[in-house]
Amino acid sequence: MPASVPPSGAASSVIVGTRASAGKSARVGTRRRNPRPLWWRPSTTAEGLCRPRPNPACERRSPPPPGDRGRYTKAYRATVPSVGVVRAYGPEGRAGQGSGFVYDGHLVTNEHVVAGADTFEVGFAEQDWRDGEVVGTDVYSDLAVVAVDSLPEYATDLSFVEREPPVGTEVLAVGAPFGLGQSVSAGIISGVDRSLSAVNDYVIPDAVQTDAAANPGNSGGPLIDLDGDVVGVVNSGGGENIAFAVSAALSRRVLPSLIETGAYDHSFMGVGLRPVTPVLAEANDLDAVRGAYIASVRNDGPSAGVLRGSSGSTTVNNVQVPTGGDVIVRLDGTPIPTLDDLSIHLALETSPGDELEARLVRDGSRRTVTLTLGERPSP
């Protein structure tokens, strides 16, 4: 039976005709062991001499330098002293728990973290706990501000980004998932201009989507870029590679008012809206699937007598679709390709009392109307 040949380059011997004798085995036909390392292979130099050449697949990588081992670490270390754990207590004990971060001498968190509570504890690094008091909340943006009794000196203000980072930007979620303080998870911005559900069928516009893991307890903590600037305030997530944050742009508008007055006034059109979908565009003879559809108009709202809601319905592809409502395509000269764009424009560019010029499609023709924005009612 022919002897088996070992793989090329293997340091081994061929065993043929082995026999046992007093606990020993005899080897015959043993080949010389190759003394060269596995990474060695010949290479010819300009002088015609051979020299060893490393195999890139077997090269060892240099370890990262000690101390700062990456941009994630640098951003985390610059941010985490300003991030705290928020514990909220009510008449029946603990009412909620989340995260928060220092901004303008106060602690920013989510409204849903502090809702229904009257006593608050804020924990910073090394079990440094302080008492807190809520000074402002806004349910429509899910933001809240807590005044902390004597902030630690190391807990300095964090800054929001000035411009919306593009999709693909690397980010970190810093906070206390499941109460585990000073935790961090990494990801990217997966999407922008998202809409999150809020009370009374309203939405939180301009939200940031990320695949950085966020779990219960992360709410209210900062989503930061690798420069340590806040991209958004973490709002929701379930560890499923999809989480959301209230955008820096909306936070920059709401938080100063919460600090100064305890509340924020949102613009109000007094209409019920629907996105323009292919079936809705077909039912209403629209030229393109663009704009925001006015499904209803509140009788006592700012749009009464100015905008028109649905007057009927029809069936398209076995789906009941409203018809007859106005379709807004521009606000103050700004294109409104989607319902989300209308919500973002109202939230970031307008205030109650502003006069708004709306370009719309009604009965197949375009026209421009003007309305004065009101103040969104309390929930």
C-alpha positions, -999 to 999 in steps of 0.1 A, spaced: 0 0 0 16 33 -10 25 57 17 4 88 21 22 121 14 17 149 39 6 184 28 32 206 12 53 225 38 42 203 67 68 194 92 61 156 95 74 121 89 61 92 69 54 60 88 55 28 69 55 -7 83 51 3 120 53 -26 144 49 -28 182 77 -42 202 79 -39 240 58 -7 239 79 9 212 72 16 175 97 15 148 99 42 121 114 37 87 118 60 57 116 91 78 121 124 58 142 153 70 122 178 90 119 212 73 137 238 95 122 268 77 93 287 92 58 284 77 59 320 65 91 315 45 91 314 7 119 323 -16 123 356 -33 149 367 -58 166 401 -53 181 423 -80 215 406 -74 200 372 -80 202 361 -44 174 344 -26 160 359 6 130 350 27 98 368 19 70 369 45 36 356 36 11 385 42 -15 361 55 8 350 83 22 383 92 16 395 128 -3 428 132 12 454 155 -9 458 186 -26 492 191 -6 517 211 -12 517 249 -35 543 265 -59 557 238 -68 527 217 -91 544 192 -115 571 183 -143 554 201 -124 554 234 -114 590 230 -150 601 223 -163 580 252 -138 593 277 -145 629 267 -183 624 272 -190 599 299 -182 622 329 -211 644 318 -236 614 315 -257 603 345 -282 578 356 -317 592 363 -339 575 389 -375 588 393 -397 580 422 -435 585 427 -461 577 453 -458 540 446 -420 538 446 -397 539 416 -416 553 386 -388 552 360 -352 550 352 -331 564 323 -301 584 314 -293 621 310 -264 644 301 -253 679 311 -263 708 289 -263 745 298 -258 736 335 -288 713 336 -294 676 329 -313 667 297 -334 635 296 -366 622 281 -401 634 293 -412 598 296 -384 591 321 -396 617 346 -434 615 339 -455 607 369 -426 612 394 -419 638 420 -385 628 434 -353 624 414 -318 611 419 -290 616 394 -259 594 396 -226 603 380 -192 586 380 -180 565 409 -214 565 427 -216 603 429 -253 608 435 -271 641 436 -308 652 440 -326 666 411 -357 686 403 -376 688 370 -377 724 357 -393 718 323 -410 691 302 -424 688 267 -444 657 259 -445 665 221 -407 663 218 -402 638 247 -376 661 262 -372 672 299 -348 693 319 -337 685 354 -319 709 377 -292 690 397 -282 700 432 -245 710 428 -233 694 396 -199 677 399 -170 698 385 -161 671 361 -196 670 346 -192 697 320 -217 708 293 -220 687 261 -226 705 228 -251 696 201 -239 693 165 -246 723 144 -255 704 112 -272 671 107 -246 644 101 -251 623 70 -262 587 70 -232 565 77 -217 587 103 -202 567 132 -219 573 165 -219 561 201 -249 557 225 -237 565 260 -260 558 290 -272 532 315 -290 503 297 -308 482 324 -293 506 350 -257 497 340 -241 532 342 -213 544 320 -221 520 292 -215 526 255 -225 510 223 -213 518 188 -230 521 154 -238 544 126 -265 568 117 -289 545 97 -314 572 87 -325 607 93 -358 627 91 -378 599 108 -411 605 125 -417 590 160 -451 585 176 -462 611 202 -494 617 222 -527 625 206 -517 612 172 -489 638 168 -453 629 158 -418 638 169 -403 649 135 -367 650 123 -357 620 144 -323 602 139 -322 564 134 -292 544 144 -281 508 147 -262 514 179 -278 492 205 -302 511 229 -321 493 256 -344 503 285 -324 527 305 -307 543 276 -336 567 272 -325 603 276 -288 596 271 -267 612 243 -261 598 209 -227 613 200 -204 615 170 -167 607 174 -160 643 181 -180 640 213 -209 663 200 -245 652 206 -263 641 175 -295 634 193 -312 625 226 -319 587 227 -357 582 227 -364 545 221 -348 512 212 -350 476 221 -315 463 213 -327 452 178 -301 472 158 -326 499 154 -330 528 178 -341 565 175 -331 598 190 -346 633 191 -325 653 167 -300 679 177 -319 705 156 -352 700 175 -334 697 208 -317 731 203 -351 747 197 -369 731 226 -344 729 255 -336 766 259 -373 773 264 -377 745 289 -348 758 309 -361 794 308 -399 790 311 -405 753 318 -425 747 285 -423 750 247 -450 762 223 -453 741 191 -468 755 159 -503 742 151 -521 740 117 -553 723 130 -554 696 103 -553 659 100 -526 647 75 -519 616 55 -489 607 33 -494 608 -4 -491 571 -15 -495 557 -51 -531 547 -44 -540 581 -30 -523 598 -59 -543 577 -83 -576 583 -65 -571 621 -65 -557 623 -101 -523 637 -89 -494 640 -113 -469 627 -89 -466 608 -56 -455 639 -37 -468 662 -10 -489 660 22 -526 652 20 -551 671 41 -575 645 54 -595 667 78 -596 703 90 -604 712 126 -634 736 127 -619 759 153 -583 757 141 -560 780 121 -568 763 88 -605 765 90 -619 782 59 -584 782 43 -576 745 37 -599 718 26 -601 682 39 -615 651 23 -650 652 8 -654 616 -2 -636 583 -9 -631 557 -35 -615 522 -39 -582 516 -55 -566 482 -55 -592 471 -30 -582 498 -6 -605 526 6 -589 559 -2 -600 595 8 -606 620 -20 -611 657 -24 -586 670 2 -559 696 -6 -524 684 -12 -496 707 1 -465 708 -21 -447 739 -7 -446 759 25 -430 793 24 -413 784 -8 -398 752 6 -407 720 -13 -427 695 7 -422 661 -11 -434 641 19 -455 643 51 -423 641 71 -410 672 54 -441 692 63 -437 681 100 -400 690 100 -407 724 85 -433 733 110 -411 721 139 -378 737 129 -387 767 109 -420 782 124 -435 794 156 -470 801 168 -483 833 153 -462 830 121 -480 837 88 -475 806 66 -478 806 28 -489 772 14 -488 761 -22 -513 733 -28 -531 712 -54 -569 714 -52 -592 698 -78 -563 693 -102 -551 730 -102 -524 748 -81 -531 777 -58 -515 796 -30 -532 803 4 -520 820 35 -528 810 71 -516 821 106 -503 793 128 -517 787 162 -504 770 193 -507 733 197 -532 724 225 -520 708 256 -523 670 256 
